Amino acid sequence: MGSKTDSPAVCVIGAGCSGLAAVKHLIQAGVEKIICFEQNNQPGGNWIYTAGESHSSVCETTHIISSKALSQFEDFPMPEHYPDYPSHRQVLAYFQSYARHFGLEKHIRFNTAVAKAEEMADKKWKVTLANGETHLFDYLITANGHHSVPRWPDIPGTFSGEYLHSHSYKTNQPFAGKRVLVVGVGNSGCDCAVEVSRVAEFTAISMRKPTYIIPKFFLGKPTDTFNKGLLWIPTFLRNHLQLLSLRIQVGDYRDYGLEQPDYPATKCHPTLNSELLYRIRHGSVHPRKGVLRFDGREVHFSDGKVEKYDAVIAATGYKIAFPFFDSAFINFEEAARIPLYLRMIYPGHPTLFMIGMTQPQGCIWPLSEMQARLAANCIMGRWAIPENVSEMAERECDEIDHDFIHSKRHSLEVHFHPFLRKLKREIPRDAPAWADTAEPAR
């Protein structure tokens, strides 16, 4: 290991799950000059719940949608007493325990936002903080997440009631006794509809396209662990078995007033929720078609139905935003095709690594961990970016277009297990383990 004077200087933006993994693996790889800038006063990123609106999209009742067994970091298991699907408070405690155990906090500057990051002619990075300070780094790792800038639906007209994005939803209490429409049937939309229906006078959920609503358990086990057990089966047969298992659990979606999807369940980002279908059949949540337009408090749906609502919650996802980059440098906000090799390397920019820029059919954290390990070992010269990286990045985009329904929602989508194996294959054989480093865990 070299001295601090010849060690590369690395900046990490964000101390959420991906940023913490980046700092840990930089240390593990032998990098000595590391600064992580975090705008909050503690590590945890999106999992820092606040009662008021903030950077976080977590609400009061949020639990993860991937199981504990398939969400934890490789060398830092979640506590045994955690349930199959931990709460946001347990997840935050897990990440903060991870930071303490590996001594990461001494590399983090809290309450420090990055205003601008600029690539210089020599590929070094000039980082300007919100307080005006500037720093120069050899490498930049972005780990700021992609669930902080809401994407609003393009709906004609104006809604005169309360109109908010699910990012701003924190608790169901403001909706007690009201008529509420949730637009969007992703994981956030289903969670909002279920929770609001406990207190609202009337709750509806609008969906433009047929979607699989997948229960969180099958045969008494978390659904993702069941699907992992099918990996050895050929894809066409595995798709059939997954649809068969859904048929056994759910039946026909049309029995719930929903449309039956006509594509394999793996072609779209999964919506895991065990309560929505239950509450639909109990008359607590009412399915609706796509929204055609707003007219005051009236909502016009694509099937001709017109209803009045007091509040509309748009659960329509997020933009991929890098507020510290000039838009002429990187602007993925409206892109349905994002050319990143291994979902982390932007061709032509060999000193930039984007950790956590995936939307897996599973949990993001193990993928971020492997991306971070690969980036750290690249920085230390143990792994080289391929010369044909642009071609390989485009090839990955082609795979996404082939494997998933073409939409902005799937621009970062990956199949969890194949992508994890792909990352692990790239980890160099001489990549050090934590026990090989000079900094002990504590």
N, C-alpha and C positions, 0 to 999 in steps of 0.2 A: 504494500500500500504506500502510495507516495505521500509527500508532505502536503500540508494545507496550501502551501504556495503554488504547487503544481496540480492540485486537485481541481477539476472543473467546478465552476460555480453554477449551481442549478437553482432556478426559481420554480416553485410549485404554487399555483393559484388555486386556493380552496382547500379546506381541511375537513371535507366530508369523507365519505367512505373511500372514494377514489384518491383523494389527496393524501389521506392517512396511509393508504397502501403505497402510494408513490414515495412518501418520505421514508417509510419503513424499508422499502426495497432499495432506495438510494443508499441508505446506511449499510444495508446488507451487502450491496455490490461494492462498497468501498468509497463512495463519494463522501467527502468531508465538509464541503462548503454547500450547505443546503439552507435555503430560507423559504418557508411556506407562509404566504400572506392569506389571512382569513379575516373576513369582514365581521364575523361574529365574535363573541367573547369566550367561546368554548368550541372544542371540536365536535363534529357531528353533522354539519351541513344541513341538508334537507330534513334531518330527523330531530332538529331542535324545534320542538313545538312551542308556539306562542298563541295566547288567546286572541291576540289581535293580528291583523294582516302583516305578513313579513315575507322574507325570501322563501320560506318553507311552504310546501304544499300539504303538509301533514295536518290532519284534523284531529279532534279530540278522541275519536274512536278508531283511528287508523291501526290496522295490523298489516304485516307483510302478506303478500299473496303467494310467495314461494316458501317452501317448508324450511324449517330450521336446518335440517340435515343437508340441504342443497343450497344454503345461503351463506354459511359461515366461511371464514377465511381458512385456507388449507392448514396453517400451523397455529391457529387460534380458535378452537371450537367454542361455540356458544355454551353457556352453562347448562348442565344436565337438567336443572329444574325448569328451564324455559319450556313453554308449550310448543306444539308443532308450528304454530304461527304466532310469533312474538308480537307484542304491542310496540307502538312507537317509543314508549318509555324504555322498554327493555332493549330495543335496538340501539337507542341512544346510549344507554348504559354500556352496552357491548362495545360500541365504537370507542367510547371514552376509556373503557378498561383496556382496549387494544392500544390506545395511545399511551396510556400510563405504563403498560407492561413492556413496551418496546422503547420507552423513553423518547417519544416523538415530540412532546410539547415544547421541549427546549429549542426545537428548530422552527416553531410556529410563532409568528407575530400576530396576535389576536387584535381585534378592533382595527384592522388595517385593510382598507379596500384598495384594489388596483384600479387606477383610472385609465391607464393606457399601457399597452405592450407593443413595442415596435421592433421589427426585425431590421438589423443594421446591414450594411453592405457586406460585412465579413461574417454574416449569419449569427452574430451575437445578438443579445436582446437588451433593449433599453426599457426598463419598467418604471413607470411613473405612478406613484401612489396618490391617493386622494388628498393627502396633506401636502403634496408638492415635491416630496422626496423623489430622487431618481436613483436607480441602481442598474448596474451592468452585469449581465449573466452570460455564460457560455451556452446554456440550454434553458429552455422554457417548457414546463409541463403544465398543461391546463387540466384542471379537475373541478371545474365550476358547475358541473351538472347540466342537465337540460330539462329541468322541471321548475323553472322560475319565471319564465316570460309567457303569460297565457296566450293561447291562440283562440281568437273569438270566431264564432261561426258567421258566415256571410249570409245574413237573413235580411231581406228587404223590410222596410218599414221601421217603426219605432215602438218599443215596448214602454209603456208609461208607468208600469209598476217597478218593483225592485228587480234589477237585472245585474247579476254578478257571475263571475267565473268561479268554477269549483276551487281554484287556487285560493280564493278569499273565504271559502266555506270553512268554518272552524267547529261549529256546533249546531245542532238542530233547533235550539231554543228560540232564535229569532223567527222561526217559521211556524210556531205553535198556532193552531187555529186558522192557518192560511191555506189557500189553494196554490200549489207549487208544481211547476213543470221543470223537470230535469232534461236537458238536451244532451244526448250522448249516452252510449251504453258501454263505455269502457269501464275499467275498474273504478275510477273515481265517480263516474256517473252512477254506477250501481250502488256504490257505498252511500252516496248522497241520497239517492232515492229511498234506500232502505231506512236510513237514519231519520230522514225528514218524515217519512210515513208514520213514524212512531208518535209524532206530535201534530202533524198537519191535519187540516180538515179534509184535504183531498191531495193526492200525490200522483203525478203521471210522469212517465219517462218516454221520451221521443227518440226513435232510432230511424235513420235513413235507410240502412241496409240490414239484411239478416246477419245476426251475430250469434256465435256460440257462447252461451252462459254455462260455465263449467263449475260444478260443485268442487269444493276444496278437498273432499275426501272420497275415496273409492275403496271398498272392501275394508273399511276401518283405517286406511292409511292415507297420508297426504297424496293427492293426485299426482304431483310431479314425481314422487318416488315410484308410483305405479308405472308411469310413463318411462322412467329410467330403466325399469325392468324389461321394457320392450325393445331396447336399443339393438339387441342382437338380431331382431327380426327384420327381414327386407322391408323397405319403405312402404311399398304398396300394401303389404299385408299388415304392417304396423298401423297405417292410416285406417284400414278397415277395422282393426281391433279397437282402436281409439274411438271410432264412431260407434262401434257396437257397445262399448262400455258406457258411452254417453247415452245411448238409446236405453240401456238398462237403468241408468240413474235418473234420466230426465224424461224419457219418452219422446213424443213428438212436440217440438216447440210450438206448433200451431195450436196445441191444446192449452197453451198459456196466452193465446192471442198474439203470438209472435210469428214471424216468418221463419221457415225452415231454411237454414243455409244450404247452398248447393255446391260447396267447395270443401276440401279437407280442412279439419280443424287447425292443422299446422300452417295453413296459408295466411293466417292473420294473427295479430298479437292477441294472446289469450285474455279473456275476461273470466276471472275466477271469483265466484260468489255463491255461497250456499244459501243465502237468504232471499235474494230477489225473486226467484221463481216461487218460493214458498209464500212470499207476501203478495205476489200477483194472484196466486190461487186463493188467497184469503181475502182478496178484494182491497188490500191496503195500498197497492201500487197498480196503476192502470197504464198498460202499454198504449203508445200512440205512434202514428206514422211520423215521417219527417216534417219539420216545420216549413211551411211555404212562405209565410210572411207574418209580421206583427202589425197590429192596428190598435194603438192604445193598449188596453188591457186584454184585447182579444188576440188569440193565437189561431192562425189559419193553418191547418194541416194538409198534407198532400192528398189525403183521401176525401177532402171536402169538409171534414169536421171543423167546427169553430167553437172554441171554449175561452172563457175568461179566467185569468190567473192573477194572483197578487204578486207572485215572484217567479222568476225564471233563473235557473242555475245552468250556466253553459259549462258542461263537462266535456270540452272539446279539445283537450290536449294542450301542448306547449310548443313554442318556437325554439329552435336550436340557436341560442344566442350567445355571443361572445362580446359583451359590452365594452371590453377593453381593447378590442381590435378595430381598426378602421374598416368600414364596410367594403372598401375597395380591396382590402387584403383577404378577408374571409367574410362571406355572408351566406350562411346555410339556412336562413330563416324560412325561405319559401321553396327550398330545393327538395325534390323528390328523389334525387340521385346525388349522393355525397361521396366523392372519390377519395376514400381513405384506405390505405393498406392496413390490414389487420384492424380496421376501424380506429386507427390511432396515428398513422403516419400520413401527413399531407405532402404529396410529391412536390419536390423542389424546395422543401424546407426541412433539411435533415437535423436541425437542432430544436425542432418543435415536436412534442409528443402530446397527443390528446387522449387522456385516460378517462375511461367511463363513457365514451361516445358510442355506446351500444344500447339497443333496446331488445334484450333477449327474451326468448320464450323460456323464461326461468329468471334467476336472480343475477343482477349486474355485478355484485361484489366479487365473486370468484373470478369473473372475467377481468375486472379492473385490477385485481391482484396479479394476474398473469401478465396483463399488459404492462403494469408497473414494473414487474420483475424484468421483462424483456427490455423495456426502455432503459432501466438502470444499467443493465449489462451492456446495452448498446453504447451508452455514455462512457462506460469504462472500457470499451474496445473489445468486448468479448463476442459481440454480434454485430454484423454489418447490415445496413439497409440494402436490399437488392438493387442492382443497377436498373432493372426494368420495373421499378416501383410504380411508375405511372400506369404501365400496362396491367400490373397486378391489382392496382386499386380499381381500375375500370372493370377488370374481370370480377372482382368482388361485387361491384354494383350490378353486373350482369346476373350474378348468382342471386342477389336479393330480388331483382326483377323477376327472375324465374321462380324463386321459391315462395314469394309472398305476393299478395294483392298489391298492385302498383298504386301507391298513395304516399303522401307526405308522412303519414303515420308510420309507415314501414321503411323510411329512408335509412334507419339505423338498425333494422331488425336482423337478428341472427338466431339460428338454432343453437340453444345453449350448449349441449354436449358436444356436437361436432366442432363448434367454434372454440370451446375450451380445449379440446384435443389439439386443434390447429395451433393455438397459442403455445401449448405445452411442448409441441414438437419443435418449436423455434427456440425454446430456452436452451442456451449453450450448455454443454456438459460441464464446463468449468465454472458455471455460475455458482458462487458461494452460497452456502446455507447460512442461516442466522448464527449458528454455533461457530462458523468460521470467522466471524467479524470480531473486531476488538471491543465493540460496545455490547455489554451483556444485557440481556432482558431483565426487567425488574417489575 
